[in-house]
Amino acid sequence: MPDAASPTRKRIVDAATKLFYGQGIGRVSVDAVAEKAGLTKRTLYYHFKSKDELIAAYLDGRDQPNLKQMAGWFDDAEGGADKKVEAIFTNLARVTRHPKWKGCGFLRTAAELASMPGHPAVKAGARHKTRFETWLAGELSTHGIGEPQMLAREIVLLMDGAFSIMLIHRDPDYVEAAGHAAGVLVKVRMGAT
């Protein structure tokens, strides 16, 4: 069994990440990933049993960096929880303005695999979204906001809705509008406690 932390495996995941995020999972072949990684297809299949396993590894590799980035934006923002939540969206809007931004990799992958709910990559995406929601609920609870789990879920709905509409319109104003709505929701809950 290959080492999950091997440099070769990391090279494969890095190559897959660039290709899958840039072009979508359906448009990228295993041959293309092997070529981008500078390896043979046989070596790739030594480290990953299937393309499906590789797609899941691509998303798992994005999980913690994405969560860490959003937590950093939240922590660095000044003001109450409403301003901190809104700061996540403000920073997301800034990121979406970058020409290399192609949308939320988790949502794009789930959309490509919509007819396969048990796919390992769909499960990886669900784990990521659940981790973010759980983290956010914890932060909201720490700030003394009532019903933090429900509020976190509402904010996730706003965020993923903004990501979805961004795939159509490519207008970061939607992310900022969702951030404003999320801030208002938090502020209303802050006043209710």
Backbone as a chain_set.jsonl record, in Angstrom:
{"seq": "MPDAASPTRKRIVDAATKLFYGQGIGRVSVDAVAEKAGLTKRTLYYHFKSKDELIAAYLDGRDQPNLKQMAGWFDDAEGGADKKVEAIFTNLARVTRHPKWKGCGFLRTAAELASMPGHPAVKAGARHKTRFETWLAGELSTHGIGEPQMLAREIVLLMDGAFSIMLIHRDPDYVEAAGHAAGVLVKVRMGAT", "coords": {"N": [[0.841, -1.181, 0.0], [0.681, 2.174, -0.911], [2.32, 5.024, 0.585], [0.392, 7.441, 2.141], [1.304, 10.009, 2.51], [3.317, 10.399, 0.724], [5.814, 11.966, -1.392], [5.377, 11.579, -4.127], [2.676, 10.939, -4.325], [1.632, 13.36, -3.405], [2.488, 15.029, -5.463], [0.933, 14.052, -7.55], [-1.66, 14.667, -6.609], [-1.437, 17.455, -6.482], [-1.127, 18.069, -9.208], [-3.556, 17.073, -10.179], [-5.3, 18.748, -8.8], [-4.819, 21.283, -9.954], [-5.652, 20.77, -12.598], [-8.285, 19.638, -12.341], [-9.646, 21.685, -10.957], [-9.305, 23.786, -12.698], [-10.425, 22.888, -15.149], [-12.529, 21.16, -14.682], [-13.817, 18.035, -13.475], [-14.801, 16.106, -15.231], [-13.735, 16.713, -17.696], [-11.095, 16.18, -17.589], [-8.67, 13.8, -18.046], [-7.262, 10.755, -16.654], [-4.849, 10.248, -17.866], [-4.047, 12.857, -18.538], [-3.64, 13.962, -15.994], [-1.528, 12.341, -15.057], [0.425, 13.039, -16.95], [0.718, 15.807, -16.399], [1.735, 15.613, -13.836], [4.112, 14.511, -14.407], [4.552, 11.788, -14.51], [4.074, 8.228, -15.009], [1.025, 6.655, -16.084], [0.677, 4.259, -14.844], [2.136, 4.581, -12.476], [0.551, 6.523, -11.269], [-1.785, 5.024, -10.865], [-0.79, 3.258, -9.031], [-0.762, 4.727, -6.73], [-3.372, 5.639, -6.501], [-6.425, 4.016, -6.625], [-8.41, 4.515, -8.449], [-9.851, 6.951, -10.716], [-11.941, 8.154, -9.403], [-11.183, 7.955, -6.702], [-8.981, 9.634, -6.777], [-10.202, 12.081, -7.398], [-11.641, 12.51, -5.034], [-9.471, 12.778, -3.283], [-8.388, 15.143, -4.263], [-10.392, 16.996, -3.467], [-10.385, 16.564, -0.681], [-7.865, 17.557, -0.146], [-8.256, 20.264, -0.453], [-9.851, 20.961, 1.639], [-8.942, 21.628, 4.45], [-7.151, 23.876, 3.964], [-9.01, 25.736, 2.854], [-10.884, 26.015, 4.968], [-9.2, 27.025, 6.952], [-8.459, 29.46, 5.807], [-10.936, 30.85, 5.722], [-11.532, 30.936, 8.453], [-9.419, 32.519, 9.277], [-10.053, 34.956, 8.034], [-12.388, 35.554, 9.437], [-11.415, 35.725, 12.099], [-9.589, 37.852, 11.854], [-11.139, 40.058, 11.32], [-12.523, 43.111, 12.482], [-14.808, 44.084, 15.07], [-18.159, 42.967, 15.941], [-19.731, 39.68, 15.861], [-21.385, 39.845, 13.622], [-20.011, 41.571, 11.871], [-17.723, 40.065, 11.517], [-18.648, 37.747, 10.243], [-19.626, 38.919, 7.92], [-17.203, 39.78, 6.902], [-16.032, 37.443, 5.956], [-17.47, 36.988, 3.605], [-16.877, 39.39, 2.239], [-14.161, 39.051, 1.766], [-14.312, 36.725, 0.23], [-15.618, 37.769, -2.007], [-13.6, 39.418, -2.951], [-11.703, 37.475, -3.675], [-13.125, 36.178, -5.69], [-12.911, 37.934, -7.741], [-10.529, 37.492, -8.944], [-8.912, 36.459, -11.911], [-8.37, 33.696, -12.171], [-10.207, 32.422, -10.613], [-12.606, 29.953, -10.4], [-14.944, 29.235, -9.227], [-16.581, 27.513, -6.485], [-14.869, 24.695, -5.763], [-15.863, 22.414, -4.513], [-18.663, 22.567, -4.84], [-18.83, 22.687, -7.637], [-17.793, 20.183, -8.337], [-19.646, 18.509, -7.063], [-21.884, 19.167, -8.574], [-21.157, 18.146, -11.071], [-21.256, 15.5, -10.442], [-23.843, 14.933, -9.776], [-25.692, 12.882, -10.235], [-24.655, 10.822, -8.844], [-24.774, 10.306, -5.847], [-23.444, 8.825, -3.855], [-20.779, 8.94, -4.45], [-17.265, 9.082, -3.748], [-16.115, 11.664, -3.882], [-18.298, 13.384, -3.664], [-19.028, 12.813, -1.088], [-16.719, 13.776, 0.181], [-16.998, 16.492, -0.354], [-19.356, 16.989, 1.078], [-18.433, 16.493, 3.668], [-16.648, 18.631, 3.947], [-18.36, 20.909, 3.738], [-19.975, 20.444, 5.97], [-18.057, 20.577, 8.008], [-17.322, 23.292, 7.834], [-19.773, 24.526, 8.481], [-20.16, 23.54, 11.088], [-17.894, 24.592, 12.367], [-18.47, 27.358, 12.085], [-20.877, 27.551, 13.536], [-19.883, 27.004, 16.062], [-18.227, 29.261, 16.47], [-20.169, 31.295, 16.425], [-21.651, 30.567, 18.643], [-19.73, 30.964, 20.631], [-19.681, 33.695, 20.595], [-21.979, 34.214, 21.907], [-24.437, 33.98, 20.612], [-27.768, 33.084, 20.052], [-29.273, 29.977, 19.006], [-27.135, 28.927, 17.322], [-26.491, 26.84, 15.508], [-28.592, 26.755, 13.636], [-28.414, 29.339, 12.592], [-25.827, 29.253, 11.479], [-26.29, 27.392, 9.464], [-28.086, 28.849, 7.865], [-26.393, 30.868, 6.994], [-24.545, 29.389, 5.531], [-26.225, 28.574, 3.475], [-26.672, 31.046, 2.225], [-24.053, 31.587, 1.409], [-23.402, 29.408, -0.32], [-25.411, 29.746, -2.164], [-24.638, 32.206, -3.222], [-22.189, 31.432, -4.362], [-23.159, 29.701, -6.319], [-24.732, 31.378, -8.011], [-22.743, 32.998, -8.876], [-21.394, 31.395, -10.674], [-22.958, 31.642, -12.861], [-23.392, 34.433, -13.374], [-20.926, 35.693, -12.845], [-20.413, 37.912, -11.247], [-19.155, 39.607, -8.617], [-20.66, 41.184, -6.926], [-22.884, 39.798, -6.094], [-21.895, 38.081, -4.148], [-21.117, 39.918, -2.236], [-23.633, 41.017, -1.636], [-24.868, 38.767, -0.501], [-23.225, 38.525, 1.709], [-23.87, 40.87, 3.078], [-26.546, 40.285, 3.715], [-26.099, 38.045, 5.359], [-24.707, 39.251, 7.46], [-26.745, 40.897, 8.473], [-28.579, 38.952, 9.33], [-27.083, 37.804, 11.437], [-26.784, 40.027, 13.1], [-29.447, 40.539, 13.816], [-29.964, 38.228, 15.32], [-28.129, 38.66, 17.317], [-29.263, 40.796, 18.635], [-31.439, 39.565, 19.678], [-30.647, 38.126, 21.815]], "CA": [[0.0, 0.0, 0.0], [1.509, 3.367, -0.969], [2.269, 5.965, 1.698], [-0.545, 8.542, 1.851], [2.01, 11.289, 2.588], [4.505, 10.347, -0.124], [5.983, 13.094, -2.309], [4.795, 11.247, -5.43], [1.226, 11.097, -4.175], [1.372, 14.806, -3.33], [2.673, 15.549, -6.823], [-0.253, 13.662, -8.324], [-2.803, 15.461, -6.128], [-1.212, 18.846, -6.911], [-1.429, 18.13, -10.647], [-5.011, 16.882, -10.312], [-5.958, 19.955, -8.292], [-4.745, 22.327, -10.996], [-6.451, 20.387, -13.761], [-9.701, 19.483, -11.995], [-10.225, 22.982, -10.633], [-9.278, 24.629, -13.893], [-11.2, 22.404, -16.295], [-13.637, 20.3, -14.27], [-13.369, 16.645, -13.358], [-15.211, 15.32, -16.386], [-12.953, 17.07, -18.884], [-9.689, 15.852, -17.344], [-8.423, 12.354, -18.019], [-6.17, 10.274, -15.81], [-3.636, 10.458, -18.661], [-3.658, 14.263, -18.416], [-3.107, 14.159, -14.64], [-0.211, 11.697, -15.024], [1.334, 13.864, -17.74], [0.961, 17.048, -15.648], [2.569, 15.247, -12.692], [5.393, 14.006, -14.903], [4.623, 10.376, -14.117], [3.313, 7.311, -15.86], [-0.315, 6.324, -15.599], [0.853, 3.112, -13.944], [2.527, 5.129, -11.17], [-0.638, 7.164, -10.712], [-2.689, 3.983, -10.378], [-0.186, 2.643, -7.853], [-1.125, 5.578, -5.592], [-4.825, 5.815, -6.474], [-7.086, 2.86, -7.249], [-9.313, 4.946, -9.513], [-10.012, 8.395, -10.879], [-12.854, 8.579, -8.345], [-10.376, 8.127, -5.484], [-8.158, 10.823, -7.011], [-11.084, 13.248, -7.285], [-11.888, 12.691, -3.595], [-8.227, 13.287, -2.693], [-8.321, 16.548, -4.681], [-11.257, 17.788, -2.591], [-9.873, 16.471, 0.688], [-6.706, 18.441, -0.074], [-8.726, 21.657, -0.406], [-10.679, 21.144, 2.828], [-8.334, 22.391, 5.541], [-6.73, 25.229, 3.56], [-10.186, 26.6, 2.707], [-11.414, 26.298, 6.302], [-8.229, 27.888, 7.634], [-8.55, 30.782, 5.2], [-12.166, 31.502, 6.182], [-11.371, 31.201, 9.886], [-8.521, 33.668, 9.377], [-10.821, 36.165, 7.695], [-13.299, 35.781, 10.56], [-10.624, 36.157, 13.261], [-8.918, 39.13, 11.594], [-12.106, 41.149, 11.175], [-12.848, 43.86, 13.689], [-16.231, 44.221, 15.325], [-18.889, 41.828, 16.47], [-19.883, 38.498, 15.009], [-21.994, 40.244, 12.354], [-18.941, 42.108, 11.011], [-16.796, 38.973, 11.242], [-19.275, 36.906, 9.219], [-19.644, 39.697, 6.681], [-15.821, 39.829, 6.401], [-15.789, 36.225, 5.167], [-18.048, 37.242, 2.278], [-16.111, 40.473, 1.607], [-12.929, 38.439, 1.26], [-14.685, 35.829, -0.864], [-15.883, 38.617, -3.175], [-12.282, 39.823, -3.459], [-11.117, 36.295, -4.316], [-13.856, 35.858, -6.923], [-12.51, 38.889, -8.777], [-9.289, 37.018, -9.564], [-9.248, 35.768, -13.168], [-8.238, 32.241, -12.062], [-11.283, 31.865, -9.796], [-13.542, 29.169, -11.217], [-16.071, 28.813, -8.41], [-16.319, 26.599, -5.372], [-14.524, 23.382, -6.29], [-16.734, 21.405, -3.911], [-19.969, 22.638, -5.497], [-18.675, 22.324, -9.05], [-17.628, 18.732, -8.408], [-20.941, 17.897, -6.722], [-22.783, 19.357, -9.72], [-20.766, 17.18, -12.104], [-21.552, 14.149, -9.961], [-25.185, 15.002, -9.183], [-26.403, 11.603, -10.35], [-23.893, 9.817, -8.1], [-24.673, 10.838, -4.485], [-22.534, 8.043, -3.019], [-19.416, 9.077, -4.956], [-16.34, 9.532, -2.7], [-15.893, 13.107, -3.952], [-19.501, 14.032, -3.129], [-18.893, 12.656, 0.363], [-15.664, 14.704, 0.6], [-17.613, 17.82, -0.375], [-20.296, 17.069, 2.198], [-17.631, 16.627, 4.894], [-16.119, 20.002, 3.996], [-19.445, 21.849, 4.03], [-20.371, 20.195, 7.355], [-17.0, 21.12, 8.882], [-17.441, 24.749, 7.86], [-20.996, 24.862, 9.218], [-19.905, 23.228, 12.5], [-16.953, 25.605, 12.855], [-19.166, 28.63, 12.174], [-21.807, 27.462, 14.668], [-19.059, 27.134, 17.272], [-17.829, 30.669, 16.606], [-21.365, 32.065, 16.768], [-21.961, 30.219, 20.029], [-18.73, 31.644, 21.445], [-20.081, 35.103, 20.647], [-23.207, 34.301, 22.675], [-25.596, 34.11, 19.731], [-28.714, 31.979, 20.194], [-29.506, 29.086, 17.874], [-25.987, 29.067, 16.412], [-26.488, 25.836, 14.443], [-29.529, 27.189, 12.596], [-27.85, 30.529, 11.962], [-24.711, 28.804, 10.632], [-26.89, 26.762, 8.278], [-28.626, 29.93, 7.033], [-25.247, 31.554, 6.384], [-24.03, 28.481, 4.502], [-27.151, 28.671, 2.339], [-26.359, 32.301, 1.537], [-22.741, 31.458, 0.781], [-23.45, 28.497, -1.461], [-26.253, 30.407, -3.159], [-23.797, 33.206, -3.89], [-21.251, 30.697, -5.22], [-23.897, 29.167, -7.471], [-25.111, 32.446, -8.938], [-21.484, 33.494, -9.449], [-21.056, 30.56, -11.827], [-23.771, 32.111, -13.978], [-23.218, 35.856, -13.669], [-19.541, 36.155, -12.668], [-20.496, 39.247, -10.671], [-18.888, 39.523, -7.182], [-21.662, 41.907, -6.144], [-23.778, 38.809, -5.489], [-21.248, 37.594, -2.923], [-21.213, 41.008, -1.268], [-25.039, 41.095, -1.21], [-25.079, 37.635, 0.409], [-22.518, 38.879, 2.945], [-24.686, 41.858, 3.784], [-27.688, 39.547, 4.275], [-25.599, 37.221, 6.464], [-24.441, 40.169, 8.571], [-28.042, 41.3, 9.039], [-29.098, 37.803, 10.093], [-26.32, 37.688, 12.685], [-27.11, 41.197, 13.941], [-30.796, 40.31, 14.363], [-29.837, 37.212, 16.376], [-27.381, 39.264, 18.443], [-30.212, 41.62, 19.362], [-32.459, 38.7, 20.279], [-30.107, 37.444, 23.008]], "C": [[0.886, 1.245, 0.0], [1.281, 4.278, 0.239], [1.401, 7.161, 1.315], [0.147, 9.902, 1.862], [3.228, 11.333, 1.664], [4.587, 11.559, -1.046], [5.36, 12.825, -3.687], [3.284, 11.418, -5.385], [0.859, 12.576, -4.138], [1.495, 15.44, -4.711], [1.465, 15.244, -7.7], [-1.457, 14.514, -7.914], [-2.651, 16.922, -6.548], [-1.549, 19.02, -8.393], [-2.929, 18.007, -10.873], [-5.761, 18.129, -9.868], [-5.962, 21.05, -9.344], [-5.669, 22.01, -12.165], [-7.945, 20.305, -13.436], [-10.349, 20.829, -11.706], [-10.312, 23.863, -11.885], [-10.23, 24.209, -14.995], [-12.445, 21.602, -15.924], [-13.206, 18.845, -14.308], [-13.709, 15.806, -14.581], [-14.363, 15.549, -17.621], [-11.489, 16.676, -18.757], [-9.535, 14.343, -17.236], [-7.309, 12.016, -17.026], [-4.842, 10.447, -16.547], [-3.127, 11.889, -18.512], [-3.061, 14.552, -17.041], [-1.704, 13.558, -14.545], [0.814, 12.539, -15.78], [1.699, 15.143, -16.992], [1.88, 16.783, -14.458], [3.949, 14.749, -13.115], [5.627, 12.557, -14.539], [3.896, 9.517, -15.137], [1.937, 7.081, -15.252], [-0.228, 5.156, -14.611], [1.239, 3.598, -12.533], [1.334, 5.797, -10.493], [-1.566, 6.103, -10.114], [-2.081, 3.172, -9.229], [-0.631, 3.409, -6.604], [-2.632, 5.777, -5.431], [-5.474, 4.673, -7.24], [-7.921, 3.261, -8.457], [-9.292, 6.469, -9.634], [-10.929, 8.928, -9.777], [-12.108, 8.839, -7.034], [-9.506, 9.377, -5.598], [-8.989, 12.101, -6.885], [-11.378, 13.54, -5.816], [-10.651, 13.256, -2.907], [-8.024, 14.76, -3.041], [-9.165, 17.412, -3.745], [-10.799, 17.742, -1.144], [-8.672, 17.401, 0.888], [-7.078, 19.915, -0.003], [-9.443, 21.978, 0.907], [-10.028, 22.054, 3.868], [-7.806, 23.756, 5.109], [-7.909, 26.2, 3.414], [-10.76, 26.985, 4.072], [-10.494, 27.253, 7.058], [-8.312, 29.323, 7.106], [-9.795, 31.526, 5.713], [-12.101, 31.823, 7.668], [-10.454, 32.401, 10.099], [-9.235, 34.972, 9.066], [-11.758, 36.539, 8.841], [-12.52, 36.363, 11.74], [-10.025, 37.543, 13.07], [-9.865, 40.319, 11.52], [-12.371, 41.812, 12.522], [-14.356, 43.941, 13.832], [-16.834, 42.948, 15.867], [-18.998, 40.693, 15.465], [-20.499, 38.853, 13.662], [-20.945, 40.749, 11.374], [-17.953, 41.007, 10.627], [-17.351, 38.041, 10.155], [-19.271, 37.645, 7.883], [-18.247, 39.767, 6.065], [-15.469, 38.579, 5.592], [-16.282, 36.46, 3.742], [-17.29, 38.336, 1.53], [-14.823, 39.919, 1.013], [-13.209, 37.458, 0.136], [-14.948, 36.629, -2.139], [-14.567, 39.081, -3.801], [-11.627, 38.668, -4.232], [-11.803, 36.007, -5.651], [-13.514, 36.811, -8.067], [-11.238, 38.448, -9.51], [-9.635, 36.224, -10.824], [-9.137, 34.242, -13.104], [-9.341, 31.602, -11.223], [-12.305, 31.199, -10.694], [-14.754, 28.695, -10.419], [-15.624, 27.918, -7.274], [-16.069, 25.207, -5.955], [-15.411, 22.268, -5.755], [-18.091, 21.385, -4.607], [-19.878, 22.246, -6.964], [-18.559, 20.816, -9.209], [-18.946, 18.034, -8.095], [-21.926, 18.037, -7.878], [-22.45, 18.364, -10.834], [-21.154, 15.759, -11.728], [-22.954, 14.046, -9.362], [-25.948, 13.684, -9.241], [-25.712, 10.482, -9.577], [-23.71, 10.251, -6.642], [-23.726, 10.073, -3.561], [-21.073, 8.145, -3.43], [-18.495, 9.602, -3.846], [-16.097, 11.048, -2.718], [-17.102, 13.883, -3.435], [-19.461, 13.95, -1.603], [-17.815, 13.595, 0.913], [-16.208, 16.129, 0.642], [-18.571, 18.016, 0.788], [-19.545, 17.225, 3.524], [-17.125, 18.053, 5.046], [-17.211, 20.996, 4.398], [-19.918, 21.685, 5.478], [-19.341, 20.748, 8.322], [-17.092, 22.639, 8.98], [-18.645, 25.162, 8.701], [-20.796, 24.639, 10.713], [-18.957, 24.255, 13.112], [-17.678, 26.929, 13.075], [-20.149, 28.635, 13.346], [-21.05, 27.608, 15.984], [-18.637, 28.569, 17.522], [-19.018, 31.528, 17.029], [-21.772, 31.812, 18.216], [-21.006, 30.928, 20.988], [-19.064, 33.13, 21.607], [-21.447, 35.288, 21.324], [-24.479, 34.439, 21.854], [-26.468, 32.866, 19.867], [-28.903, 31.228, 18.888], [-28.353, 29.126, 16.856], [-25.97, 28.048, 15.271], [-27.406, 26.26, 13.299], [-28.982, 28.412, 11.859], [-26.68, 30.158, 11.042], [-25.238, 28.174, 9.349], [-27.44, 27.828, 7.326], [-27.499, 30.669, 6.304], [-24.632, 30.692, 5.284], [-24.931, 28.516, 3.268], [-26.896, 29.951, 1.539], [-25.041, 32.19, 0.77], [-22.802, 30.576, -0.463], [-24.38, 29.02, -2.55], [-25.464, 31.449, -3.935], [-22.796, 32.522, -4.82], [-21.954, 30.203, -6.482], [-24.232, 30.256, -8.482], [-23.866, 33.065, -9.586], [-21.057, 32.672, -10.663], [-21.82, 31.001, -13.064], [-23.419, 33.546, -14.363], [-21.785, 36.377, -13.582], [-19.479, 37.577, -12.124], [-20.314, 39.158, -9.155], [-19.874, 40.298, -6.313], [-22.653, 40.95, -5.482], [-23.198, 38.276, -4.179], [-21.339, 38.67, -1.849], [-22.644, 41.168, -0.752], [-25.359, 39.966, -0.229], [-24.401, 37.911, 1.749], [-23.286, 39.893, 3.766], [-25.874, 41.166, 4.45], [-27.253, 38.689, 5.462], [-25.315, 38.089, 7.69], [-25.719, 40.614, 9.255], [-28.64, 40.158, 9.864], [-28.403, 37.674, 11.447], [-26.695, 38.828, 13.634], [-28.49, 41.035, 14.586], [-30.717, 39.296, 15.505], [-29.076, 37.772, 17.594], [-28.34, 40.108, 19.286], [-31.266, 40.808, 20.092], [-31.961, 38.038, 21.551], [-29.914, 38.389, 24.162]], "O": [[1.771, 1.354, 0.849], [0.2, 4.299, 0.828], [1.638, 7.812, 0.297], [-0.371, 10.856, 1.282], [4.079, 12.211, 1.806], [3.562, 12.117, -1.439], [4.87, 13.749, -4.336], [2.687, 11.977, -6.305], [-0.112, 12.996, -4.768], [0.689, 16.294, -5.079], [1.032, 16.081, -8.493], [-2.186, 15.02, -8.767], [-3.632, 17.56, -6.929], [-2.181, 20.003, -8.78], [-3.505, 18.751, -11.666], [-6.748, 18.519, -10.492], [-6.993, 21.674, -9.595], [-6.382, 22.883, -12.659], [-8.772, 20.841, -14.173], [-11.466, 21.093, -12.152], [-11.286, 24.589, -12.083], [-10.785, 25.053, -15.698], [-13.319, 21.39, -16.765], [-12.328, 18.47, -15.086], [-12.968, 14.885, -14.923], [-14.279, 14.684, -18.494], [-10.722, 16.82, -19.71], [-10.199, 13.697, -16.425], [-6.528, 12.877, -16.621], [-3.825, 10.757, -15.928], [-1.924, 12.114, -18.377], [-2.089, 15.3, -16.929], [-0.793, 14.191, -14.012], [1.936, 12.731, -15.31], [2.869, 15.522, -16.955], [2.707, 17.625, -14.109], [4.842, 14.586, -12.284], [6.759, 12.143, -14.289], [3.195, 10.023, -16.013], [1.724, 7.288, -14.057], [-0.993, 5.096, -13.649], [0.732, 3.091, -11.532], [1.134, 5.651, -9.287], [-2.069, 6.261, -9.001], [-2.807, 2.468, -8.527], [-0.849, 2.813, -5.549], [-3.106, 6.055, -4.33], [-5.105, 4.398, -8.382], [-8.122, 2.466, -9.375], [-8.78, 7.172, -8.763], [-10.717, 10.031, -9.274], [-12.374, 9.824, -6.344], [-9.319, 10.096, -4.617], [-8.522, 13.092, -6.324], [-11.365, 14.699, -5.401], [-10.768, 14.121, -2.039], [-7.545, 15.537, -2.214], [-8.7, 18.452, -3.279], [-10.818, 18.761, -0.453], [-8.491, 17.964, 1.968], [-6.283, 20.73, 0.467], [-9.621, 23.149, 1.245], [-10.531, 23.147, 4.129], [-8.002, 24.727, 5.839], [-7.806, 27.36, 3.811], [-11.085, 28.15, 4.303], [-10.96, 28.178, 7.724], [-8.242, 30.28, 7.877], [-9.71, 32.694, 6.091], [-12.571, 32.878, 8.093], [-10.684, 33.208, 10.999], [-9.044, 35.974, 9.755], [-11.898, 37.717, 9.172], [-12.922, 37.375, 12.314], [-9.958, 38.326, 14.018], [-9.434, 41.465, 11.644], [-12.434, 41.151, 13.559], [-15.091, 43.877, 12.846], [-16.137, 41.991, 16.205], [-18.434, 40.744, 14.372], [-20.171, 38.226, 12.655], [-20.974, 40.406, 10.192], [-17.408, 41.023, 9.523], [-16.621, 37.606, 9.265], [-18.951, 37.066, 6.844], [-18.114, 39.811, 4.842], [-14.689, 38.656, 4.643], [-15.574, 36.159, 2.781], [-17.081, 38.228, 0.321], [-14.44, 40.271, -0.103], [-12.431, 37.365, -0.813], [-14.548, 36.214, -3.227], [-14.435, 39.131, -5.023], [-11.068, 38.871, -5.31], [-11.147, 35.639, -6.625], [-13.798, 36.519, -9.228], [-10.916, 38.976, -10.574], [-10.553, 35.404, -10.804], [-9.759, 33.557, -13.916], [-9.411, 30.377, -11.127], [-12.809, 31.809, -11.637], [-15.509, 27.843, -10.888], [-14.441, 27.611, -7.126], [-16.958, 24.615, -6.568], [-15.683, 21.292, -6.455], [-18.611, 20.317, -4.929], [-20.753, 21.55, -7.478], [-19.158, 20.235, -10.115], [-19.324, 17.08, -8.775], [-22.717, 17.128, -8.133], [-23.349, 17.807, -11.464], [-21.356, 14.913, -12.599], [-23.217, 13.172, -8.536], [-26.772, 13.411, -8.369], [-26.133, 9.327, -9.645], [-22.584, 10.538, -6.237], [-23.254, 10.635, -2.572], [-20.214, 7.504, -2.824], [-18.899, 10.477, -3.081], [-15.894, 11.647, -1.662], [-16.937, 14.939, -2.825], [-19.818, 14.905, -0.913], [-17.981, 14.152, 1.998], [-15.912, 16.883, 1.569], [-18.598, 19.078, 1.41], [-19.962, 17.988, 4.396], [-17.166, 18.62, 6.137], [-17.01, 21.821, 5.289], [-20.228, 22.674, 6.141], [-19.701, 21.327, 9.347], [-16.958, 23.209, 10.062], [-18.538, 26.055, 9.541], [-21.22, 25.465, 11.522], [-19.176, 24.731, 14.225], [-17.526, 27.555, 14.124], [-20.239, 29.626, 14.07], [-21.527, 28.263, 16.911], [-18.682, 29.044, 18.657], [-18.885, 32.392, 17.896], [-22.186, 32.73, 18.924], [-21.423, 31.432, 22.031], [-18.76, 33.736, 22.635], [-22.004, 36.386, 21.315], [-25.485, 34.956, 22.341], [-25.975, 31.74, 19.805], [-28.715, 31.78, 17.803], [-28.583, 29.337, 15.665], [-25.488, 28.355, 14.181], [-27.042, 26.139, 12.13], [-29.082, 28.498, 10.635], [-26.565, 30.699, 9.942], [-24.69, 28.401, 8.271], [-27.276, 27.717, 6.112], [-27.642, 31.045, 5.141], [-24.244, 31.201, 4.233], [-24.44, 28.488, 2.139], [-26.906, 29.927, 0.308], [-24.931, 32.642, -0.37], [-22.312, 30.954, -1.527], [-24.156, 28.76, -3.732], [-25.601, 31.564, -5.153], [-22.579, 32.981, -5.941], [-21.403, 30.282, -7.58], [-24.035, 30.07, -9.682], [-23.928, 33.589, -10.698], [-20.425, 33.199, -11.579], [-21.38, 30.761, -14.189], [-23.178, 33.841, -15.534], [-21.466, 37.401, -14.186], [-18.599, 38.353, -12.495], [-21.215, 38.686, -8.462], [-19.922, 40.097, -5.099], [-23.201, 41.26, -4.424], [-23.931, 38.048, -3.217], [-21.606, 38.37, -0.685], [-22.849, 41.424, 0.434], [-26.048, 40.189, 0.766], [-24.94, 37.571, 2.802], [-23.35, 39.797, 4.992], [-26.175, 41.428, 5.614], [-27.964, 38.615, 6.464], [-25.641, 37.712, 8.816], [-25.773, 40.699, 10.481], [-29.146, 40.378, 10.964], [-29.051, 37.463, 12.472], [-26.897, 38.609, 14.828], [-28.674, 41.356, 15.76], [-31.343, 39.491, 16.547], [-29.347, 37.404, 18.737], [-28.235, 40.129, 20.512], [-31.912, 41.302, 21.017], [-32.748, 37.45, 22.293], [-29.47, 37.974, 25.233]]}, "num_chains": 1, "name": "protein.A"}
